[in-house]
Amino acid sequence: MKFQLAITLGLFSCLLPGSAFAEDVKVETVLRGLQNPSSVSFSPNGELTVCDSRGLVVMLKEGKPVNYVTGFDTEFWKSDDTGKKWYAVGPLSAIWVGDTLVVSDSGKGDGEETLLMFSAGGKASTGVATNPVGPTSDDAADKGEGNLTGLSATADGKQIFVAGQGFDGKSWVLSADPQTKKMQPLLSADENGIATNSPMQTLVGPDNTLYVLYSGKGGAADGLIVQWDLATKKPVAQWKLDGVINPMGMAHIDGTKFAVVENNWALNNVNEGRVVTVDLGAEGKAEVAETGVKLHGPVACAFGPDNRLYVTQIGEKMDAAEGSVVAISGLK
């Protein structure tokens, strides 16, 4: 497997000149040759870490891509009656908790996925696993939690939050204890009257709260950010993201302002998406502003040590080594 570090830098031609940010924003490709990349995070040394659907976690070490952890299980998310399979899935999310790399082992079936924890690079089989989370209802369609993604952790590293993509009738956010390796359901959108499902990203908020980004139905502009009270396990505020189709990634800028990536999901092809900023106002009103950046199937984002927003994008074709990571300056 060969990864190619991008050497052509500069502005994307799809930068929108009419946006408020366009004159200040610069977009640089920092890594190419990825397949369906998802998640982006940074090691304690500031090394870019990204998940690849071929069962890999890739790291940029001294400017060169390295297959840091390999051998994760993989599967295809969709199939049809002809036997065609598409949208490969491997590890979907990885974060650093101190010197420990925590990875969602998302290439298994629903109800079988765990979080794997690594003290060093190597094989996926060396990771220390949490328990999986099985069905949480009596519905026959409920196979348990899967496609685990959107990891975040408390500042002390004692609790990890996970967005579950198992049974849409519950739309669980899970929590995991890195010490005991116990993972369990924590917050259910549906049990609290929230119709928008598909949690994609968790972010720790102030005063013992958690922000969760919900993508909603494929192709629909019904994305939602919910702020949860972790003590009561109840939502304290909700913001609809008007005009944003299938948001999948979110990163905190400052105060009540966030960067959000719109994936604009399609079942059989990769649509053009964009990066916007969202300011969470009072009474559930969110102000969505264009940054001027359009990408092919952007999935996840995180701010790096250099205050640039790093975004994974699938590229023009899924299941091909056309994915990349771009770094966007001028948003923070």
N, C-alpha and C positions, 0 to 999 in steps of 0.2 A: 504494500500500500504506500503510495507516494503522495506526500503533501507538498504543495508549492507555496512558498512564502511570496506574497505579492510584492512586486518591485515597482509597479506603476501606481503612483500616488496622485491625489488631486481631487477636484470636485466632481461629483456625479453629474452627468448631463440631465438627470431627472430632478435636479434641485429646482424648486418652484420659486421664481423671482418675485412673485407677488406676496410671499409670506413675510411676517414680521421679522423672522430670523434670517432670511436668505442671505443677506449681505455679510452676516457674521459667521454663519455656519460653514464649516468645511468637513468633507467626508473623505476619509482615507481607508482604503482596503488594507487590512493588516494580515489576513490569512485567507488563502484560497484552497480549493481541492477538498472541501468537506462534503459529506453526504447528509442531507436533512439535519443540519446542525441545530441544536437546541441548547439553551442555557449558556450563560457566560458568567464567570466569576474570576476572582484573583486570589492567588496564594498569599501567605504572609509576606513573601518576598516580591509581591506585585506581578507574578507570572500569570498571564492569561490562561484560563482553563476553560475548555469548551467540550460539549458532548457531541458525538458523531454516531449516526444510526448503524454504523458497521460494527458496533460493539466496542467503541473506543472512547476514552477520555484523552483529549489532546491538550498538550501544554506548549506554550511558547517559552522556551528556555534560551536566554541570550539571543533572542531574535530568530530562533530556529524551532520549527514544530517537532515535537517529540510525542510518540504514542506513550503516554504516561501510565495508563491502565488499559489493558486489552482483555479480550475474551468474554465480554458481557454477552448474555443471551440476547438474541434479536428475534423479532417477529414482524409480520406485516399487519398493519392496522386494518386494511380493507381487503376483501376478496369478493368475487362474484361467481355465478353458477358455471362459468366457463373455465374456472380454475385460475383466472388471472388474479394476481395479488399485487398490491401496491401500497405505498407509503410505509417504508421500513422504519421500525422503531427499535432503538437500543436503549442505552441509558439516556434519560430525558433531562435530568437536572443534577447539578453538582455544586456544592458549596464547601468552603473551607471553614471549619470550626477550630480555630487555633491552627495547629499543625496537622489536624485530621481532615482528610478529604471525605465528605459524605456524598454518596452517589445513589440516585434512585435506580434500582435494577428493573427497569421498565420493559425489558424485552420478554418478560414472562407473561403468562395469562393473568387475567383478573383474579384476585384472591390469592395469588402466589407471589406477588411482587414484594420486595423488601427494600430497605435502605442498607447499603453496604458502606462500611467505614474502613478507611485505609490510612495507615501511618506512613506508608511509602508507596511508590509506584510498583507496577508489576502486573500480575494476573488478577482478574476479577475474582477468581476462586479464593484468593487470600483475604478478601474483605470479610469483616465481622458483620453479621447480618442482624437486623431487627426481625421480629416476627412479621408475617404478612397479616393483612386484615381481610377476613372473610366476609360473607354476606351479613348485612345489618338489618335485613327485613325478611319477610316471608315471601316476597315476590320471586317468582321463578326466574325472572330476568336478572335478578341480583346475584352475580357471581362473586362479589367481593370487590375490593378496591384495586384499581389498576391504572396504568399510564400515569404513574406518580410523577409529579412535576412541581415547579414553583417553590423550591426549597428556600427557607429563610431560617434564621436562628436568633435567639435572644443574645444580648450583648455578652452575657456570662457563659454562653454556650451550653446552658443546661436544658434547653428545650428547642427542638427543631419542629418547624411547621411544614406541612406537606399538602399540596393540592391534589385531591383524588379525582380520577376520571373513570370511576367504576360504574355505579348504578346512578343514572340521572334522577331517579326518584328521591335521592337523598342529597347528592352533591356535597359530599363530605370534604371538610378540611381536617386533616389528621395531625396528631402531634406525636413526637418520638422523644424518648429520653436517651441521650447518648451513653449514659452510664449503665442503665439497666437493659438497654436495647429493646425497650418495650415501645411499640407503636400502637395507637388506638384512635378511634374516631373522636373528634373534638367539637366541630361546628357543622351543623346541617342547615343549608339554605332553605330547603323545602320545609323542614320542621318549624321554621320561623317565617313562613309565608313569602319567601323570596322565590319567584318563579324562574328567574334567570339562572341557568345552571352552568356547568363546565368551569369550575375554578381553575385558573391557570397560573397565578402568581400570588405568593404571600409576601408581605413586608411587615416587619415589626413596627408598630406605631408608638406614640407616647402614652404614658399613664396606663400601662398594662392593656394595650389594645393591639389589634392586628388588622392591617388592611389586606383585603383579598380582592383580586381582579377576576371577574367572571366574564367569560367570552360570549356566552349565549349561543343561540342557534347558528349553524353555518350559513353564511351569506346574509345574516340579519344584523341590523345596527341596534342591537339591544344589550351591548356591553354595560357592565355595572361595576362600580367599586363599592365595597361594603366595609365599614369599620366595625369590628367586633370588640366587645368587652370580654376579655379573657376570663374574668372572674365570674361573670354571670352567664357567659356563653350566649349572649344576646347581641343583636346588631344595635349599634347606637347611632349610626348614620349611614345613608345610602346616596350614591350619586350616579345618575344615568349619564352615559357618555354619548351625547347626541351626535349622530352621524358617523360614529366609529364602528366599523364592521369587524367583529371578531378580534378584539384586543387580546393579546397573549402575553405581552411583557410589560413590566412596570418597574421604574426605578425612581427613588426619591431625589428631588432636586434640592428644595429647602421649604420650610414651613409647610404649607398645604399644597405645594406644587410638585407635580410628578411628570416624568417622561413616560409616554405610553406608546407601544408599537402596535399598529393595526395590521393584522395578518391578512384580513379579507379572504377568509378561507374558501376554497373550492375543492370539491371531492376528487376531481380527476385531473386538475391542472393547478399551476401556481399562478395566483393573481398578484397584481401589483398592490403593495400595501404602503404604509407611510408611517412616519414618526411624528407624533404630536405632543404638545404639553397640555397638561390638565391641571387646573387650579380648582381645588375643592372648596366651594363657597358654602355659605350658610343655607339651611333649609333644603339641602340636597341638590343645590344648583352647581354644576361643574362648568367652568369655562374652558372650552377646547380651542387651542390655538395651533395653527400650522407652523411647523418648523421649516418647511420647504423640502424635506427629505422624503423621497419615494424609493422603495426597495422591493425586490422580488421575494415575497413570502417571508417578511421578517417575523421572527418567533420570540426571541428573548432579548433582554437588555440589562446592562448594569454599568454604573459609573466606575471607571478605573482610577488608579492612584493619580493619574494625570488630569482628572476631572473631565475626561472625554467619555461620552456615552458609547459603549461597545454593544453592537447589535449583531445577532446571528440572522442570516437570511438563507433560505433554501436555494435560491437561484431560479433560473427560468424553467428548470425541469426537476421534479422530485425524483428521488432514488437514483441520482447521478451525482458524480463528484463535482457539482457546480455550485455548492454552497460556499459561503464565506463569512468572515467577520469584518465589520467595518467599524471605524472609530469616528465619532462625530464630535467636533469641538464647537463651542459657542453656545451651549445650552445651560452651562452651569458656571 
